[in-house]
Amino acid sequence: MTQARPVYLKLRDQIAAAIIQGDYPEGAMLPSVRALAAEQGANPLTVAKAYQQFQNDGLVEVQRGVGMYVVKGAAELLRKRECDTFLREEWPEIRARILRLGLSPADLVAQA
């Protein structure tokens, strides 16, 4: 599960988390490609590829010459997708490890 992920997917995950957490609420403008690239130490083409995925998914709207804005409902849609992905891809491995280690629900709650 610790496979190397492409940088654009890591950036996409960071941006998605920021939208879900409200750092970029509905109607907010995302940082420009160049600004985010400079901030993250990434290639602008890599940032553009991450942004393109949001655009393709209808989560952001581009206003030519102005910027890219988070659309209404983007946070909820991202949250749902993230939950689905977690339950489908990550939870089975985590659950298996919990069982392998003999941890009980009480053990897990005590650590929260």
WOQUIBEL-V527469 format. One record per residue. N is the residue number from 0. OMEGA is omega in radians with two decimals (* if undefined). BURIAL is 1 if it has 16 or more other ideal C-beta (glycine too) atoms within 10 Angstrom, else 0. D_FIRST is the distance of its C-alpha to the first C-alpha in Angstrom with 2 decimals. Layout:
N;OMEGA;BURIAL;D_FIRST  N;OMEGA;BURIAL;D_FIRST
This chain:
0;3.13;0;0.00  1;3.12;0;3.79  2;3.09;0;5.43  3;3.13;0;8.93  4;3.08;0;10.26  5;-3.10;0;14.00  6;-3.10;1;16.24  7;3.09;1;17.96  8;3.07;0;14.95  9;3.09;0;14.42  10;3.12;1;18.18  11;3.13;1;18.16  12;3.12;0;15.88  13;3.14;0;18.28  14;3.11;1;21.27  15;3.12;1;20.14  16;3.14;0;19.67  17;3.09;1;23.12  18;-3.14;1;24.67  19;-3.11;1;23.39  20;3.12;0;24.62  21;3.07;0;27.92  22;3.04;0;27.92  23;-3.11;1;28.78  24;3.11;0;30.71  25;3.13;0;32.25  26;-3.14;0;34.73  27;3.09;1;33.37  28;3.06;0;33.20  29;3.06;1;29.95  30;3.09;1;30.42  31;3.11;0;31.65  32;-3.11;1;29.38  33;-3.13;0;31.15  34;-3.14;0;31.03  35;3.10;1;27.29  36;3.13;1;26.73  37;-3.14;0;29.02  38;-3.07;0;27.44  39;-3.08;1;23.86  40;-3.08;0;25.08  41;3.06;1;23.77  42;3.11;0;25.66  43;3.12;0;27.62  44;3.10;0;26.58  45;3.10;1;22.90  46;3.13;1;23.97  47;3.13;0;26.21  48;3.09;1;23.42  49;3.13;1;21.43  50;-3.13;1;24.76  51;3.11;0;25.58  52;3.11;1;22.72  53;3.12;1;24.23  54;3.13;0;27.60  55;-3.13;0;26.65  56;3.12;0;25.26  57;-3.11;0;28.54  58;3.09;1;27.16  59;3.13;1;29.34  60;3.14;0;32.84  61;2.99;0;34.29  62;-3.06;0;37.82  63;3.11;0;38.98  64;-3.11;0;40.25  65;-3.13;0;39.14  66;-3.09;0;35.40  67;-3.05;1;32.47  68;3.08;1;32.60  69;-3.12;1;30.30  70;3.11;0;31.78  71;3.11;0;32.80  72;-3.09;0;30.15  73;-3.10;1;27.19  74;-3.12;1;25.72  75;3.11;0;26.04  76;3.10;1;24.59  77;3.13;1;21.53  78;3.13;0;21.16  79;3.13;0;21.43  80;3.14;0;18.87  81;3.11;0;16.35  82;3.13;0;17.19  83;3.14;0;16.94  84;3.13;0;13.48  85;-3.09;0;12.33  86;-3.11;0;14.24  87;-2.99;0;13.20  88;-3.03;0;9.43  89;-3.05;0;8.31  90;-3.13;0;11.43  91;3.13;0;11.47  92;3.12;0;8.59  93;3.13;0;10.35  94;3.13;0;13.60  95;-3.14;0;13.05  96;3.09;0;12.36  97;3.13;0;15.44  98;3.13;0;17.45  99;-3.11;0;16.59  100;3.12;0;17.76  101;3.14;0;20.76  102;3.10;0;20.52  103;3.05;0;23.01  104;3.14;0;23.18  105;3.09;0;25.88  106;-3.11;0;23.68  107;-3.14;0;21.18  108;-3.12;0;24.12  109;-3.12;0;25.80  110;-3.07;0;23.00  111;*;0;23.11
